[in-house]
Amino acid sequence: MKKLVECIPNFSTSNENIVKKIVEEIKQVPKIQILDINRDKDHNRSVITFTGEPESVIEAMFQATGTAAKLIDLTKHKGVHPRIGATDVIPLIPIKNITYKECVALANKLGKRIGKELKIPIYLYEKTAKTTERKNLANIRSGKISGKPDFGPEKPGKAGATAVGVRDFLIAFNINLKSNNLETAKKIAGKIRKLPAVKALGLPLKSRKIVQISMNLTNYKKTSPLQAFKAVQKEARRSGIEILESELIGLAPKNSMPKNPKVALLLKNLKAHQLVDFKKL
């Protein structure tokens, strides 16, 4: 039976030409399917979602990381999203006929090769982490970890460092507010973080003169997009603020969404391909 892995690399750029070149590298590898590409100017970040057979995914991701390292200078990077590298994070998710244990072995293989051949410091996170403190990606980004990188040189170059790991499926879900009050957005995010399986940040979108509650829903069965939306709406209204819209970054399982999410969640720009039945991939 064919094994299938999902990979969702995050790159520290919103430059269309750079993203195109990275995508071209991924597409050149056989048995790879690009599912979604998202670019955000204020975050200065791009998220590419693709699937493929295990060895194809590893090869595609190595080539993409090498291209990003050549084209993105992290020392000159500006953007509101936290990051540590040109290729900031490489999550691997088992989709079909493959175990988490097998994916952990793949992540180690990829991380070791990137560290050795591209000279990029590699930190293993989530299910691939070798210490408890490195399981949380936020700890790695904030520097709240001890010891050397898991692979590669100790000091990063212009491409920065990269986190590689195996994790469960998560939903990247952002809510934009009809406000530019960053302090209020941060307070709302702080309260939303108290919900189970939710990571949240309050961020400014300067190009639009509004603020955003940027969330990762790490287990949508514990906190669904609708529950997160209603919680943000409740807290925002306490401050006299309404929701402008929400946005889905990448993909989400169809069963995680309410009926008519464009209305229920104000997901105005939702594309049909973003809601997936992963069992049918």
C-alpha positions as CSV (number, residue, x, y, z in Angstrom):
1,M,0.0,0.0,0.0
2,K,1.2,3.5,-0.9
3,K,2.4,5.6,2.1
4,L,1.5,9.2,2.2
5,V,3.0,12.1,4.2
6,E,1.9,15.7,4.4
7,C,4.5,18.4,4.6
8,I,3.7,22.1,5.5
9,P,6.9,24.1,5.3
10,N,6.8,27.8,6.4
11,F,9.2,30.1,4.6
12,S,10.2,33.6,5.8
13,T,9.2,35.5,2.7
14,S,6.2,36.8,0.9
15,N,8.1,37.6,-2.3
16,E,6.1,36.0,-5.1
17,N,9.2,35.3,-7.3
18,I,11.0,33.6,-4.5
19,V,8.0,31.4,-3.6
20,K,7.6,30.4,-7.2
21,K,11.2,29.2,-7.4
22,I,10.7,27.2,-4.1
23,V,7.6,25.7,-5.5
24,E,9.3,24.8,-8.7
25,E,12.0,22.9,-6.7
26,I,9.2,20.9,-4.9
27,K,7.4,20.1,-8.1
28,Q,10.5,18.7,-9.8
29,V,10.4,15.7,-7.5
30,P,8.2,12.8,-8.7
31,K,5.2,11.7,-6.7
32,I,4.6,15.1,-5.1
33,Q,1.2,17.0,-5.1
34,I,1.0,20.7,-4.2
35,L,-2.2,21.3,-2.3
36,D,-2.1,24.9,-1.3
37,I,0.2,28.0,-1.3
38,N,-0.4,30.9,1.0
39,R,1.5,34.2,1.1
40,D,1.1,37.0,3.6
41,K,2.7,40.4,3.3
42,D,2.5,41.5,6.9
43,H,3.6,38.2,8.3
44,N,6.2,38.2,5.5
45,R,5.7,34.5,5.4
46,S,4.6,31.8,3.0
47,V,3.1,28.4,3.8
48,I,3.2,25.6,1.2
49,T,1.2,22.4,1.7
50,F,2.1,19.3,-0.3
51,T,1.8,15.5,0.0
52,G,3.8,12.6,-1.4
53,E,5.4,9.4,-0.7
54,P,7.9,9.5,2.2
55,E,11.2,9.6,0.3
56,S,9.8,12.0,-2.3
57,V,8.7,14.4,0.5
58,I,12.1,14.3,2.1
59,E,13.9,15.0,-1.2
60,A,11.5,17.8,-2.2
61,M,11.9,19.5,1.2
62,F,15.7,19.3,1.1
63,Q,15.8,21.0,-2.3
64,A,13.3,23.6,-1.2
65,T,15.3,24.4,1.9
66,G,18.4,24.8,-0.2
67,T,16.7,27.2,-2.6
68,A,15.2,29.2,0.3
69,A,18.7,29.5,1.9
70,K,20.1,31.0,-1.3
71,L,17.3,33.5,-1.9
72,I,16.2,34.6,1.6
73,D,18.5,36.6,3.9
74,L,17.1,36.3,7.4
75,T,19.4,39.1,8.7
76,K,17.3,41.6,6.6
77,H,13.9,40.0,7.2
78,K,11.0,42.0,8.6
79,G,7.6,40.6,9.5
80,V,5.3,40.2,12.4
81,H,5.4,36.4,12.6
82,P,8.0,34.8,14.9
83,R,10.7,32.9,13.0
84,I,14.2,31.5,13.2
85,G,15.0,30.7,9.6
86,A,14.6,31.2,5.9
87,T,12.9,27.8,6.0
88,D,11.5,28.4,9.5
89,V,9.7,25.2,10.2
90,I,9.2,21.8,8.5
91,P,6.3,19.8,9.9
92,L,5.7,16.3,8.7
93,I,2.3,14.6,9.3
94,P,1.5,10.9,8.6
95,I,-1.6,10.8,6.3
96,K,-1.9,7.2,5.0
97,N,-0.3,3.8,5.7
98,I,2.6,5.3,7.7
99,T,3.2,5.7,11.5
100,Y,4.4,8.6,13.6
101,K,7.5,6.5,14.4
102,E,8.3,6.2,10.7
103,C,7.8,9.9,10.2
104,V,10.1,10.6,13.1
105,A,12.8,8.6,11.4
106,L,12.2,10.6,8.2
107,A,12.4,13.9,10.1
108,N,15.8,12.9,11.6
109,K,17.0,11.9,8.2
110,L,16.0,15.2,6.6
111,G,17.3,17.3,9.5
112,K,20.7,15.5,9.5
113,R,21.1,16.0,5.7
114,I,20.1,19.7,5.9
115,G,22.5,20.3,8.8
116,K,25.4,18.5,7.1
117,E,25.0,19.6,3.5
118,L,23.4,23.0,3.8
119,K,25.2,24.0,7.0
120,I,21.9,25.1,8.7
121,P,21.4,24.5,12.4
122,I,18.5,22.1,12.9
123,Y,16.3,21.8,16.0
124,L,14.0,18.8,16.3
125,Y,10.6,19.7,17.8
126,E,7.2,18.1,18.8
127,K,7.2,14.3,18.5
128,T,10.7,14.4,17.1
129,A,12.2,16.4,20.0
130,K,14.9,14.7,22.1
131,T,14.2,16.8,25.2
132,T,11.0,18.0,26.7
133,E,11.9,21.7,26.4
134,R,12.3,21.4,22.6
135,K,8.8,19.9,22.0
136,N,7.3,23.3,22.0
137,L,8.2,25.3,18.9
138,A,7.7,28.5,20.8
139,N,10.6,27.6,23.1
140,I,12.9,27.1,20.2
141,R,11.9,30.4,18.6
142,S,12.4,32.3,21.9
143,G,15.8,30.8,22.6
144,K,14.5,29.2,25.8
145,I,16.4,25.9,25.2
146,S,19.7,24.6,26.3
147,G,22.4,22.8,24.4
148,K,23.5,22.6,20.7
149,P,21.3,22.2,17.7
150,D,20.4,18.6,17.0
151,F,22.2,18.8,13.6
152,G,24.3,21.2,11.7
153,P,26.5,24.1,13.0
154,E,26.0,25.8,16.3
155,K,25.8,29.3,14.8
156,P,23.3,30.2,12.1
157,G,24.3,32.0,8.9
158,K,22.1,34.3,6.8
159,A,19.5,31.5,6.3
160,G,19.1,31.2,10.1
161,A,18.1,27.9,11.7
162,T,15.2,25.5,10.9
163,A,12.9,23.4,13.1
164,V,12.0,20.0,11.8
165,G,9.5,17.7,13.4
166,V,6.5,15.4,13.3
167,R,3.2,16.7,14.7
168,D,-0.5,16.1,14.7
169,F,-2.7,17.9,12.3
170,L,-3.4,21.5,13.2
171,I,-5.6,24.3,11.8
172,A,-4.0,27.7,11.2
173,F,-6.9,30.0,11.7
174,N,-6.7,33.8,11.9
175,I,-9.3,36.4,12.8
176,N,-9.0,40.0,11.7
177,L,-10.6,42.7,13.9
178,K,-12.1,46.0,12.9
179,S,-9.5,47.8,15.0
180,N,-5.9,48.8,15.0
181,N,-5.5,48.5,18.8
182,L,-2.7,46.0,19.3
183,E,-2.8,46.1,23.1
184,T,-6.4,44.9,23.0
185,A,-5.6,42.2,20.4
186,K,-2.8,40.9,22.6
187,K,-5.2,40.8,25.6
188,I,-7.8,38.9,23.6
189,A,-5.1,36.4,22.4
190,G,-4.0,35.9,26.0
191,K,-7.6,34.9,27.0
192,I,-8.0,32.7,23.9
193,R,-4.9,30.8,24.8
194,K,-6.7,29.5,27.9
195,L,-8.9,27.4,25.6
196,P,-7.8,23.8,25.2
197,A,-5.4,23.1,22.3
198,V,-5.2,26.7,21.2
199,K,-2.1,28.8,20.5
200,A,-2.8,32.5,19.9
201,L,-1.0,35.8,19.2
202,G,-2.2,39.3,18.8
203,L,-0.4,40.8,15.7
204,P,-0.6,44.1,13.8
205,L,-1.4,44.1,10.1
206,K,0.1,47.5,9.3
207,S,-0.6,47.3,5.6
208,R,-4.3,47.2,6.4
209,K,-4.3,49.2,9.6
210,I,-6.0,46.5,11.6
211,V,-5.0,43.8,14.1
212,Q,-5.2,40.1,14.0
213,I,-5.7,37.2,16.4
214,S,-3.4,34.6,14.8
215,M,-4.2,31.0,16.0
216,N,-3.0,27.5,15.7
217,L,-5.8,25.0,16.7
218,T,-3.7,22.0,17.6
219,N,-6.7,19.7,18.2
220,Y,-9.9,20.9,16.5
221,K,-11.9,18.2,18.4
222,K,-11.1,20.0,21.6
223,T,-11.5,23.6,20.2
224,S,-13.1,23.9,16.8
225,P,-12.7,26.9,14.5
226,L,-16.3,27.9,15.4
227,Q,-15.6,27.7,19.1
228,A,-12.5,29.8,18.7
229,F,-14.4,32.3,16.5
230,K,-17.1,32.7,19.1
231,A,-14.6,33.1,21.9
232,V,-12.7,35.8,20.0
233,Q,-16.0,37.5,19.1
234,K,-17.1,37.5,22.7
235,E,-13.9,39.0,24.0
236,A,-13.7,41.6,21.2
237,R,-17.2,42.8,21.8
238,R,-16.4,43.4,25.4
239,S,-13.9,46.0,24.1
240,G,-16.5,47.4,21.6
241,I,-14.8,45.7,18.6
242,E,-16.3,43.6,15.9
243,I,-14.7,40.9,13.7
244,L,-13.9,42.0,10.2
245,E,-13.2,38.5,8.7
246,S,-11.3,35.3,9.4
247,E,-8.9,33.3,7.2
248,L,-7.7,29.8,6.9
249,I,-4.0,29.3,6.2
250,G,-3.5,26.1,4.3
251,L,-6.0,23.2,4.7
252,A,-8.5,21.9,7.2
253,P,-10.5,18.7,7.5
254,K,-14.0,19.2,6.2
255,N,-15.5,17.8,9.4
256,S,-13.8,20.6,11.4
257,M,-15.9,23.3,9.9
258,P,-19.5,24.4,10.5
259,K,-22.1,24.5,7.8
260,N,-21.5,27.4,5.4
261,P,-18.2,28.5,7.0
262,K,-18.0,31.6,4.8
263,V,-21.0,33.0,6.7
264,A,-20.6,31.3,10.1
265,L,-16.9,32.2,10.4
266,L,-16.7,35.1,8.0
267,L,-14.2,33.1,5.9
268,K,-14.7,35.4,2.9
269,N,-11.8,34.1,0.9
270,L,-12.2,30.4,1.6
271,K,-11.4,28.2,-1.4
272,A,-13.0,24.9,-2.0
273,H,-9.7,23.0,-2.1
274,Q,-8.9,24.1,1.4
275,L,-11.4,21.8,3.0
276,V,-10.2,18.2,2.6
277,D,-11.3,14.7,3.4
278,F,-7.9,13.4,4.2
279,K,-9.1,9.8,4.1
280,K,-9.6,10.2,0.4
281,L,-6.2,11.5,-0.4
